[in-house]
């Protein structure tokens, strides 16, 4: 299809035939199957050439729409060529795999040239724009974070800087996001000179070669940076530090995609992707999700400081004002963070009171820990260790010593994970050692402010590992000793969830479309309660089977109620429409930290409860496979 004129002429001829059906035969399957997508990375079905004549071409008409469908010998759709506006010229070219449409080229302005391309169904959700109709993507209408990562890897492998530019945040995007002026400047600096940065990323690396294949996208849950954080005039939806897993000649490799931010329906990168080789460290997570540096007091609150302290504070404020961007090189970030720690250490030394010394110490420790964990100052770990040792020798500083120790532990664990990024076995050993450190910390400092968080991590890890007895021990201890803490409230919900089986489940919440959804109203039905979110990949992967079960058994008394744990409702309606979700939804803002998230201590998605007709929970952690086995049995019960 690169030869547009030829394609256009052939398709006009096809429709000339289609309006004289009584006088001419349809085009041959070989002719219809000769067309190719404009974009190259499309997987679609094409029979062996020897089977072309076993295929059939059929005319389709509906209102002003008309076209051809090409069917395989088994009767599955292979191609569709459609005239949508009744001018007897094709404007949709559709390609199929396994009977499902996976790709479509569109001529939206009806000038016989493709200007849009869409990937559909199992091929994903990309919607590419080609405004100048030259066959190259120059923008996106829809692009998921995972697919943005895939396209970024393709740009890196092929050296396609034009494609890369479509994936990087632009000046228009920065304006649409409402970024604060200084942050906007740093973001634009981070994505500047993409050709130079792409060339540098491709040089001297074994991770990227012509044979490199995309494998998968690896990132935590997307985060929300609220508007009142002062970074933008609206909420920002961000993946903090995504990684692409690739394979080159059967050897796995990692490519740091970095930070991604959602601009409308398109996810964009805030930096050029970087291959991670043997000597490459995972860099800082990005500009938008950098931990905020503790705010230093303003002049209005520094009257009690000594002249020497005020001078140091002014230097600190000036340093922060001119802080380097996350895209800066490691040397620049290291100099900045070292200087900042030096100034705070001097402020500790000249402080007049114990409270003042503790304030500056905490700020210094927070800054060092953030810098170490984001890769901006690995050497900061040694400074944390020194501060910890000094406090351990000092009398009457146990609370502050525990505060420093916990952040030193987090920093050490973060650095260790970065160095072990490609080794599953090594990461497992680090996880085991980390849990042992958390347990020792909780026992040694039972009253420390970080103990509830440490205990909750221990409980979650044991639950994920299937050790419910041990998980319950930690959850119980949290509720007993730290009930008022956030972790204590989540632990209370987790205990409730673990103990659900055989008990009635009572819960109601606001419906996504208004009103309230009360689980009691489904008594007499077999009910699936599904905790999910749009960003949860396994939730999406399960949907076709869950939807099929719903259609198969609803008439027999099977119902579903979803509890959506997206932070806001913004992405939910479109996702439901796209995936055919029609059953009721409960939603309260806050994601995993929302009221339903905490009420049941939800720690992973999807989490699904299966409830019998009597309203009692049959399973507090069911799966699609278990549903298929259990539903017929439960639906027979009366």
C-alpha atoms as one frame of an Amber mdcrd trajectory, in Angstrom:
protein
   0.000   0.000   0.000   2.971   2.335  -0.135   2.103   2.947  -3.801  -0.971
   4.998  -2.984  -2.005   5.859  -6.528  -2.073   2.209  -7.565  -4.003   1.207
  -4.475  -6.503   3.981  -4.949  -7.038   3.054  -8.596  -7.558  -0.610  -7.765
 -10.056   0.193  -5.034 -12.010   2.543  -7.265 -12.161  -0.306  -9.777 -13.329
  -2.665  -7.047 -16.235  -0.402  -6.307 -16.948   0.088  -9.979 -17.449  -3.666
 -10.044 -19.508  -3.561  -6.828 -22.151  -1.276  -8.320 -22.525  -3.488 -11.405
 -22.947  -6.810  -9.630 -25.277  -8.193 -12.230 -22.783  -7.570 -15.039 -19.475
  -8.488 -13.400 -17.991 -11.005 -11.028 -16.442  -9.921  -7.716 -12.656  -9.357
  -7.675 -10.546 -12.421  -7.103  -9.373 -13.340  -3.589  -5.784 -12.937  -4.799
  -6.432  -9.295  -5.710  -8.261  -8.563  -2.446  -5.524 -10.247  -0.389  -2.754
  -8.300  -2.115  -3.329  -5.174   0.006  -1.057  -4.465   2.997  -1.352  -2.176
   6.033   0.334   1.212   5.827   2.063   0.583   9.173   4.485  -2.339   9.249
   4.181  -3.798  12.775   0.816  -5.493  12.215   0.201  -9.207  12.665  -2.769
 -10.420  10.647  -3.884 -13.583   8.869  -3.020 -14.280   5.248  -3.557 -17.807
   3.871  -0.871 -19.632   1.965  -0.870 -18.508  -1.667  -1.998 -21.958  -2.734
  -5.168 -21.469  -0.638  -6.118 -18.064  -2.076  -8.660 -19.546  -4.491 -10.311
 -21.434  -1.624 -11.190 -18.065  -0.084 -14.351 -16.181  -1.023 -15.098 -12.508
  -1.596 -18.582 -11.326  -0.696 -20.382  -8.038  -1.230 -21.744  -6.275   1.876
 -24.258  -3.423   1.910 -25.915  -1.612   4.826 -27.495   1.788   4.206 -24.982
   3.989   2.432 -22.142   1.699   3.509 -20.927  -0.925   1.077 -17.849  -3.028
   0.603 -16.179  -6.381   0.278 -15.372  -8.978   2.910 -12.761 -11.652   2.202
 -13.444 -14.946   3.982 -11.001 -17.763   4.692 -11.794 -21.359   3.634 -13.121
 -21.805   7.204 -15.444 -18.796   6.880 -13.464 -16.364   9.075 -13.010 -12.749
   8.008  -9.559 -11.941   6.583 -10.093  -8.448   5.092 -12.811  -5.840   4.745
 -12.761  -2.912   2.354 -15.506  -0.433   3.173 -16.945   2.707   1.618 -18.503
   4.503   4.606 -19.787   7.662   2.883 -21.428   6.269  -0.248 -19.033   7.736
  -2.825 -18.070   4.299  -4.212 -14.454   4.652  -3.037 -12.925   2.642  -0.195
 -12.052   4.665   2.917 -11.584   1.834   5.455  -9.066  -1.005   4.965  -9.529
  -3.618   7.705  -7.312  -6.581   8.598  -8.194  -9.619  10.742  -6.538 -12.276
  12.864  -8.459 -15.277  14.166 -11.662 -13.679  12.867 -11.149 -10.488  14.919
 -10.274  -7.147  13.382  -6.793  -6.200  14.592  -5.929  -3.218  12.409  -7.632
  -0.562  10.303  -6.351   2.115   7.919  -8.699   5.075   7.496  -9.119   7.829
   4.943 -11.055  10.220   7.190 -11.069  13.168   4.785 -12.074  10.977   1.792
  -9.213  12.046  -0.488  -8.121   8.470  -1.279  -5.114   8.660   1.107  -4.717
   7.009   4.511  -4.460   9.563   7.328  -5.208   7.415  10.394  -4.320   3.885
  11.543  -5.867   1.949  14.402  -4.851  -1.229  16.228  -7.897  -3.042  17.619
  -9.053  -5.933  19.811  -6.141  -8.265  20.639  -3.661  -5.980  18.830  -4.146
  -3.220  21.405  -5.614   0.277  21.380  -3.168   2.467  19.423  -4.754   5.134
  17.238  -2.118   6.824  15.081  -2.461  10.025  13.047  -0.735  10.845   9.758
  -1.771  14.424   8.994   0.474  14.837   5.928  -0.481  11.380   4.589   3.089
  10.262   3.931   2.741   6.860   5.602   4.616   7.896   8.758   3.006   8.425
  12.151   3.195  12.047  13.242   0.862  11.969  16.248  -1.475   9.899  18.377
  -5.152  10.093  19.207  -5.053   7.151  21.650  -1.956   5.484  23.112  -1.755
   3.416  26.297   1.309   3.536  28.539   2.272  -0.016  27.585   1.994   0.751
  23.880   3.884   4.025  24.294   6.678   1.911  25.768   6.502  -0.501  22.857
   6.697   2.319  20.320   9.597   3.881  22.245  11.522   0.611  22.031  10.782
   0.468  18.293  12.123   4.015  17.887  15.247   3.064  19.855  15.854  -0.136
  17.879  15.341   1.508  14.471  16.844   4.905  15.319  13.573   6.549  14.232
  13.792  10.011  15.790  10.577  11.139  14.047   8.638   8.369  15.804  10.362
   9.191  19.100   9.263  12.833  18.829   5.613  11.716  18.723   6.132   9.896
  22.038   7.896  12.660  23.984   6.049  15.377  25.870   5.723  18.478  23.691
   5.291  22.164  24.499   1.564  21.810  23.737   1.375  18.852  26.131   3.064
  20.851  28.899   0.486  23.585  28.386  -2.391  21.078  28.407  -1.090  19.548
  31.641  -0.959  22.968  33.297   2.560  22.441  34.647   4.111  25.029  36.953
   6.529  27.228  34.996   9.810  25.969  36.500   8.739  22.345  36.232   7.596
  22.893  32.637  11.024  24.300  31.816  12.754  21.234  33.282  10.448  18.829
  31.433  11.128  20.518  28.104  14.859  20.443  28.836  14.591  16.715  29.551
  13.053  15.993  26.124  15.236  18.441  24.170  17.663  17.304  21.456  16.007
  13.888  20.981  18.141  13.063  17.919  21.378  13.560  19.861  20.082  11.651
  22.908  18.717   8.807  20.785  22.054   8.434  19.028  23.859   8.342  22.371
  21.416   5.767  23.753  21.961   3.490  20.746  25.750   3.643  20.882  27.924
   1.255  22.881  25.129  -1.074  24.050  24.520  -4.781  23.649  20.931  -4.453
  24.829  19.676  -2.937  21.568  20.284  -4.404  18.110  18.344  -4.871  14.900
  17.084  -8.222  16.237  15.802  -6.784  19.523  12.195  -7.785  20.232   9.739
  -6.167  22.639   8.624  -8.542  25.422   6.629  -6.573  27.975   6.092  -3.395
  29.979   7.073  -3.434  33.658   5.935  -0.748  36.086   4.097  -0.304  39.322
   0.595   1.101  39.515   0.096   4.532  37.974   0.195   7.368  40.499  -1.777
  10.569  40.846   0.017  13.832  41.578  -2.803  15.986  42.997  -3.244  19.527
  41.781  -2.708  20.869  45.291   0.882  19.530  45.272   1.727  22.680  43.357
   3.237  20.950  40.316   0.296  21.567  37.978  -3.120  23.182  37.972  -4.804
  19.784  37.613  -4.198  16.182  38.715  -1.392  14.422  36.872  -1.544  10.682
  36.109   1.987   9.307  36.089   3.958   6.070  35.850   6.990   6.864  37.984
   9.702   4.754  36.373   8.675   2.220  33.746  10.955  -0.457  32.325  10.654
  -2.273  28.993  11.783  -5.894  28.973  13.236  -6.881  25.605  15.032  -9.841
  24.076  17.984  -9.873  21.683  19.078 -13.233  20.267  17.410 -15.047  23.195
  19.154 -12.777  25.717  16.876 -10.675  27.942  17.556  -6.983  28.400  16.091
  -3.900  30.063  15.328  -0.478  28.658  14.468   2.320  31.053  11.467   4.188
  29.695  11.437   6.450  32.722   8.465   8.566  33.637   5.252   8.542  31.598
   2.416  11.055  31.976  -1.100  10.891  30.555  -2.091  13.733  28.226  -5.747
  13.184  27.379  -5.958   9.665  25.915  -2.246   9.516  25.126   0.606   8.532
  27.447   3.852  10.439  26.799   7.480   9.986  27.920   9.325  12.726  29.777
  12.762  11.483  28.724  14.491   9.533  25.950  14.541   5.773  26.737  17.885
   4.348  27.863  19.202   0.766  27.523  20.352  -0.661  30.847  23.576  -2.568
  30.371  26.006  -4.235  32.735  27.443  -0.939  33.957  24.269   1.151  33.792
  22.314   2.088  36.881  18.585   2.774  36.910  18.367   6.554  36.874  16.036
   8.869  38.740  12.340   8.201  38.437  11.539  11.463  36.671  10.587  15.040
  37.220   6.899  14.765  38.011   7.229  12.077  40.687  10.437  13.216  42.378
   9.902  13.214  46.145   9.490  16.817  47.239  12.447  18.135  49.177  11.382
  19.244  52.607  10.381  22.877  52.508  12.874  25.134  54.212  11.494  27.874
  56.455  10.771  31.242  54.857  12.227  34.496  56.106   9.024  35.138  58.053
   9.713  32.113  60.241  13.484  32.450  60.654  13.679  35.370  63.076  14.830
  33.031  65.851  17.733  31.665  63.796  21.258  32.885  64.406  22.821  35.129
  61.719  25.061  32.218  60.731  22.051  29.893  60.354  20.166  32.512  58.334
  23.108  32.815  55.960  23.258  29.044  55.496  19.497  28.942  54.969  19.719
  31.590  52.241  22.378  29.488  50.493  20.124  26.433  50.760  17.141  28.266
  49.281  19.275  29.538  46.387  20.636  26.032  45.774  17.120  24.546  45.653
  15.953  27.309  43.335  18.584  26.235  40.797  18.363  22.483  41.315  19.224
  20.316  38.263  16.532  18.431  36.378  16.156  14.669  36.667  17.600  14.437
  33.152  20.888  15.933  34.322  23.914  13.654  34.352  24.857  11.688  37.458
  27.762  14.009  38.256  25.523  17.120  38.337  22.901  15.408  40.482  25.586
  14.133  42.831  27.135  17.599  43.260  23.749  19.135  44.007  22.707  16.532
  46.569  26.125  16.556  48.255  26.072  20.345  48.544  22.552  20.264  49.932
  23.505  17.727  52.581  26.589  19.807  53.462  24.483  22.918  54.072  21.946
  21.034  56.186  24.740  19.428  58.202  26.154  22.877  58.890  22.689  24.055
  59.955  22.559  21.163  62.414  25.934  22.221  63.818  24.969  25.889  64.409
  21.460  25.179  65.765  20.666  26.706  69.166  18.186  24.080  70.416  17.613
  20.339  70.325  14.327  20.838  68.436  16.098  22.938  65.809  18.846  20.320
  65.403  16.266  17.569  64.965  14.376  19.614  62.344  17.494  20.066  60.197
  18.610  16.477  60.729  15.284  15.141  59.507  15.409  17.375  56.436  18.955
  16.252  55.688  18.044  12.578  56.087  14.873  12.892  53.984  16.814  14.596
  51.200  19.612  12.024  51.254  17.189   9.087  51.280  15.173  10.525  48.376
  18.348  11.179  46.378  19.696   7.667  46.966  16.399   5.952  46.123  15.914
   7.909  42.886  19.502   7.306  41.783  20.536  10.953  42.122  23.193  10.411
  44.790  24.183   6.780  45.528  27.058   8.032  47.696  24.440   9.481  50.039
  24.036   6.017  51.549  27.414   6.313  53.302  26.357   9.661  54.777  23.135
   8.084  56.070  25.154   5.298  57.654  27.426   7.844  59.352  24.471   9.855
  60.704  22.874   6.650  61.964  26.070   5.596  63.746  26.505   9.027  65.341
  22.929   9.019  66.659  23.260   5.472  67.951  26.133   6.657  70.151  24.194
   9.697  71.398  21.968   9.316  74.450  18.315  10.385  74.407  18.018  10.333
  70.563  16.405   6.907  70.079  13.360   8.227  68.151  15.519  10.160  65.719
  17.961   7.253  65.453  15.106   4.913  64.460  13.868   7.502  61.945  17.297
   7.598  60.283  17.745   3.846  60.443  14.494   3.140  58.586  15.420   5.536
  55.765  18.912   4.100  55.564  17.366   0.624  55.264  15.043   1.767  52.477
  17.928   3.396  50.642  20.153   0.321  50.898  17.331  -1.923  49.683  16.612
   0.417  46.758  20.252   0.442  45.632  20.484  -3.331  45.940  17.357  -3.806
  43.828  18.713  -1.500  41.133  21.909  -3.503  40.850  19.945  -6.783  40.733
  17.316  -5.606  38.210  17.942  -8.407  35.712  18.244 -11.333  38.144  15.025
 -12.832  39.534  16.922 -15.125  41.906  18.992 -12.295  43.324  15.909 -10.103
  43.741  14.213 -12.914  45.673  17.176 -13.158  48.054  17.130  -9.388  48.540
  13.410  -9.507  49.297  13.945 -12.176  51.946  16.770 -10.187  53.529  14.637
  -7.018  53.448  11.777  -8.727  55.283  14.202  -9.978  57.926  15.474  -6.409
  58.410  11.913  -5.081  58.712  11.066  -7.672  61.353  14.229  -6.880  63.330
  13.456  -3.146  63.072   9.899  -3.630  64.378  11.151  -5.647  67.351  14.040
  -3.324  68.193  12.034  -0.066  67.858   8.416  -0.975  68.721   7.373   2.677
  69.239   9.081   4.148  66.164   6.818   6.100  63.826   7.757   3.876  60.877
   6.948   0.584  62.595   3.309   0.399  61.347   4.486   0.740  57.736   7.155
  -1.914  58.325   4.658  -4.302  59.893   2.180  -3.846  57.053   4.886  -4.646
  54.504   5.665  -7.831  56.439   1.995  -8.822  56.545   1.505  -8.209  52.827
   4.612 -10.173  51.904   3.447 -13.159  53.943  -0.033 -12.993  52.432   1.364
 -12.850  48.886   3.508 -15.878  49.710   0.415 -17.789  50.885   1.480 -17.821
  54.547  -1.876 -16.661  55.918  -1.147 -17.654  59.506   1.978 -15.497  59.561
   0.238 -12.670  57.677  -2.603 -12.746  60.181  -0.113 -12.530  63.045   1.275
  -9.261  61.683  -2.158  -7.855  60.832  -3.376  -8.672  64.371  -0.301  -7.035
  65.898  -0.894  -3.898  63.846  -4.498  -3.609  64.984  -3.528  -4.333  68.583
  -0.645  -1.850  68.823  -1.236   0.727  66.075  -4.970   0.726  65.413  -5.138
   4.484  64.829  -2.450   4.485  62.137  -3.263   4.235  58.447  -1.544   0.849
  58.329  -3.587  -0.252  61.342  -6.850   0.632  59.606  -5.792  -1.238  56.481
  -4.780  -4.228  58.612  -8.234  -4.254  60.204  -9.752  -4.445  56.714  -7.355
  -7.236  55.728  -8.404  -9.270  58.768 -12.035  -8.754  57.791 -11.264  -9.982
  54.273  -9.278 -13.022  55.436 -12.125 -14.069  57.758 -14.945 -13.619  55.208
 -15.574 -17.204  54.128 -18.790 -18.649  55.535 -19.989 -15.212  56.711 -22.539
 -12.816  55.196 -20.986  -9.970  53.217 -22.657  -6.636  53.890 -21.463  -3.602
  52.013 -22.931  -0.699  50.091 -21.374   2.248  48.319 -22.027   4.978  45.778
 -22.680   3.761  42.256 -20.514   5.004  39.429 -23.619   6.370  37.682 -25.232
   7.728  40.845 -27.372   6.263  43.593 -26.136   3.486  45.832 -25.283  -0.148
  45.212 -26.096  -2.444  48.142 -24.929  -6.044  48.106 -27.962  -7.064  50.176
 -30.201  -6.382  47.176 -28.558  -9.362  45.412 -29.629 -11.957  48.001 -31.000
 -15.009  46.227 -28.432 -14.603  43.461 -24.957 -16.045  43.110 -22.818 -12.903
  43.282 -19.260 -12.130  42.210 -17.780  -9.023  43.886 -14.733  -7.922  41.924
 -12.209  -5.313  43.110 -10.477  -3.957  39.999  -8.998  -0.934  38.228  -8.390
   0.164  34.645  -4.601   0.040  35.195  -4.636  -3.577  36.420  -3.455  -5.739
  33.496  -4.683  -9.095  34.942  -8.118  -7.489  35.485  -8.286  -6.654  31.782
  -6.976 -10.064  30.729  -9.709 -11.818  32.753 -12.539  -9.718  31.317 -13.422
 -11.734  28.177 -13.938 -14.892  30.236 -15.815 -13.092  33.012 -18.066 -11.402
  30.459 -18.721 -14.778  28.804 -19.657 -16.334  32.176 -21.977 -13.416  32.884
 -23.747 -13.864  29.547 -23.935 -17.628  29.978 -25.270 -17.744  33.541 -27.064
 -14.465  34.214 -30.447 -15.947  33.270 -29.785 -18.652  35.891 -29.184 -16.123
  38.676 -25.544 -15.055  38.371 -24.725 -11.379  38.991 -21.578  -9.283  39.269
 -20.889  -6.127  41.284 -17.587  -4.371  40.705 -15.766  -2.198  43.224 -13.613
   0.077  41.090 -10.368   1.208  42.707  -9.202   3.791  40.205  -8.171   6.979
  41.972 -10.818   8.966  40.070 -13.701   8.081  37.763 -12.095   9.770  34.741
 -10.810   6.664  32.894 -13.541   4.242  33.982 -16.524   4.965  31.703 -14.522
   4.713  28.471 -12.843   1.530  29.680 -16.218  -0.048  30.507 -17.638   0.856
  27.106 -14.586  -0.518  25.317 -14.659  -3.835  27.196 -18.408  -4.383  27.401
 -18.769  -4.066  31.188 -22.477  -3.618  31.913 -22.864  -4.732  35.533 -23.069
  -2.315  38.522 -20.025  -0.415  39.763 -19.226   0.946  43.226 -16.667   3.743
  43.208 -15.234   6.012  45.884 -12.232   8.272  45.245  -8.810   7.250  46.500
  -7.923   3.994  44.759  -6.410   1.424  47.131  -6.574   4.096  49.847 -10.332
   4.608  49.355 -12.957   3.541  51.874 -13.662   0.161  50.189  -9.928  -0.390
  49.628  -9.249   0.053  53.338 -12.469  -1.656  54.479 -11.213  -4.945  53.034
  -7.471  -4.279  53.217  -7.089  -4.828  49.485  -3.409  -5.365  48.659  -3.589
  -6.712  45.083  -5.899  -6.572  42.082  -8.009  -8.248  40.996  -9.444  -9.507
  44.280 -12.726 -11.393  43.814 -15.275 -12.616  46.359 -17.785 -15.320  45.384
 -21.058 -15.268  47.330 -23.789 -17.905  47.408 -27.535 -17.356  47.155 -27.744
 -17.151  50.964 -25.488 -14.087  50.973 -22.551 -15.934  52.572 -19.062 -15.797
  51.130 -18.022 -19.022  49.424 -14.564 -17.781  48.461 -12.709 -14.597  49.439
 -10.110 -15.078  46.671 -11.624 -16.770  43.664 -10.245 -16.979  40.130 -11.717
 -17.338  36.653 -10.828 -21.038  36.607 -12.532 -21.563  39.980 -15.598 -19.639
  38.790 -16.025 -21.955  35.812 -15.956 -24.939  38.143 -18.019 -23.505  41.005
 -20.773 -21.525  39.280 -22.867 -24.459  37.934 -22.861 -26.052  41.384 -23.844
 -22.839  43.215 -26.542 -21.920  40.716 -28.249 -25.277  41.218 -28.556 -24.642
  44.964 -31.853 -23.117  46.095
